[in-house]
């Protein structure tokens, strides 16, 4: 009986391993299924025949997805990497050299230009790093892998829509291993929701047209509740034990309440007297940097749900404002 159980377990394990094995042949069959589903969604067979012909299985993107590094750095390390002095200097120069366009877009959408530049710099190093993975191949490979099939199939069909609408040529349709695209690193569904043809040439060109890039970033922020009368937050100090305070984005209190609780500006002075609510966050715990953040920070979190990312954008925007 024990031997029979062992044999059954081995067979089951072998079967599971086999179902997880991904091959080029299996990928081609999967793409054929995606193609049929795309036809059912209204894409023409002739167009799909041409568009999907260059697709290939990309095991490297699956490996990247499975092996994303666990957080091993502190926020200080992260900021040193994401917001080095050279990037701040470039951000200040980029803002100055494009001031008229950024002011125009900022006024139209209600977003301070420094935040547009900060996101631009954080996402693609001001357009220099956009990714060199074929978007369709990457998304189809990730869907075929299966762990988040529904998510990546949705992105795949959105990517087809982008191509079908003529916003970019098939040969240039590249992005990150996860399918994020252009200078703003939008996922395809975000592109369809927020991308803007600001220069009016008929294409929402987040790859090569800065006016479209800036307007698309601003449109995302504005659509998600940005308030240009406010900033994102500020680094603070706590008098007493920070563990005694309610923290996290789910808890908000007035600045007056935080003042009464012992929260002060980082230099030790009293908090502003503005009648706004804020949340206390400690990305590295009470021994690390502590921030009071406002509703605009929540908007940044809708762009990327990482506290580290949100703080890095705010930090870069503050340094742009200071001019260094």
JOGI-V306826 format. One record per run of one state. SS is the DSSP state (H for helix, E for strand, - for the rest). FROM is the first residue (numbers start at 1). TO is the last residue. If there is no record, write none. Layout:
ss: (SS	SS)
from: (FROM	FROM)
to: (TO	TO)
//
This chain:
ss: (-	H	-	H	-	H	-	H	-	H	-	H	-	H	-	H	-	E	H	-	H	-	H	-	E	-	E	-	E	-	H	-	H	-	E	-	H	-	E	H	-	E	-	E	-	E	-	H	-	H	-)
from: (1	2	21	24	41	45	52	59	67	75	83	85	98	99	110	113	125	133	135	146	149	165	170	173	174	176	181	182	186	187	188	195	210	224	233	239	242	245	253	255	261	263	266	277	282	290	294	295	304	307	323)
to: (1	20	23	40	44	51	58	66	74	82	84	97	98	109	112	124	132	134	145	148	164	169	172	173	175	180	181	185	186	187	194	209	223	232	238	241	244	252	254	260	262	265	276	281	289	293	294	303	306	322	324)
//
